[in-house]
């Protein structure tokens, strides 16, 4: 009996460890349409075969369980037959003609339009650009992800199944006025499926662009979303990157963002996490030269049994950088938030001014927060401020607002809203800001209407 | 309008008794000053009247227009027309003065059967009130008290009072932290707001605000009780002589022997 139990345990363990690796035997990993993409896929597949998927035993993964991901079977999204409902409510008015839409990971020409963008901006879906043997795509794709996520099995997995995604190239001196909306729609499906979208943003010298990366789950089905985003900023470039994650409440979302910032360039990233049962964001920002600025702010709003994990790396490699990270979480129910923010200041990186703060608002007794700011500073002339707080709504604040005539619900709503707003304020696309304000309001209302706070 | 009867109050958390039988009656059109040394219970009285949950009323009652308000929440008391200007107003970053006050104004208006104001109407109304405390119109666009100087916070409290138009206001040390010009401005604002139909209770440590606002009644609170009441001359006497003459000689002992 004991033997049989051991055997079963072994089988189970093996299965859990190798399910995603097994997927690689699938012939579909090469499509023969682009030699270049096939090479990327083969390299990715090799990476997955040689790297085990992480488990809780690893320090960086100890707070979250990936059992759901390893245990279940997922099919390639392309093989899943679905009806595509009308999702035009998710369009942004500012991006009427600057929108790339992907439905379950595949480009939808029908729903996309790029007419508002200048002709010299190269924008399109990776599958087509690869089929056309586009040189710019070949120059940039997989360069930054490979560099910042070497040895990372999920990045390799994204490469191994790389099928499509968005490519944005802004030429030297070009300032793109219209924000670009990358709308990733996940439909309802009976089968569990996985998608590996890739986004590449290459901003040449003195160029400017605003990109909204939007992940929408239309239903509450289960799927695995593994997006990898690569951003490169040449000298004096400015990229404003807003990511909205509102995947299905059953989805697993594991994301990587690799950004490289050259001299006098400015990268601003705002990540709003609302959806998914389990989400993990890993932004890694690297300085390519002196005198850069970057921002990696985040807002997490989770409840029920949602888990959200942010592991960020801010890598200061050269002198004179200003970096900013404000990561705020509102947690209710049995939700669990993890934050691990690494700030590296390498030996030659003097005169660094780095700000990092993680503030958590815990609305329920059963919610959980793990926060771990990590500073590794090898230079001596730097200013790094960091802090982490976990708190509840202050009684004095509630009393103040109530004494002005607001009832308990109004007062709580206002305080949660105010807490969350700080990140949203910096998002300059009006409809996105309004959308997020509404998200916060709905989230807050739901918390107050439910009994989860008890 | 407000009647405080034999009010005994302790801190809910540890049971420390702070108010030990306060009696006070405040009528329409009156200005009262409650003075007293630190720790005598003045701020506690203000908070208890406003409905702070940290305190427990163990005995006595608070009647507003003849009805007990002890069971009412802070917001319900505000709806009736009670207002507290805080000694330490809290900061609420992210919420503008305008948004908070319009929501508060309309909630109270709905409760009192008054007309609610739309954002534009409210802005005009609020800007008029800002002039009372000599504040610039931009002030209402700023987050509630966030990054305000001490003086600005106090002015903001009086501005809120002007907007919400309460029947009775407890102003808890509104004069502290103000320079002489700001004190005059704040006092003028309070004088403008006071009329025959409302009442103001100035809770203060010093007499100086009373140079600008003439109280009808002055009360001295010592050790959780009103030790003495009088007219404005009492405040002047307190300024000259301090509070010692009102404090009952405590029984002291040295080395176990009664002195």
Interface residues (C-beta under 8 A of the other chain):
Chain A: X394 X395 X396 X397 X399 X400 X401 X402 X403 X404 X405 X406 X407 X408 X410 X411 X414 X415 X417 X418 X419 X420 X421 X422 X425
Chain B: X50 X51 X52 X53 X54 X73 X74 X75 X77 X78 X79 X83 X84 X86 X89 X90 X92 X93 X94 X95 X100 X101 X103 X104 X105 X107 X108 X111 X143 X160 X164
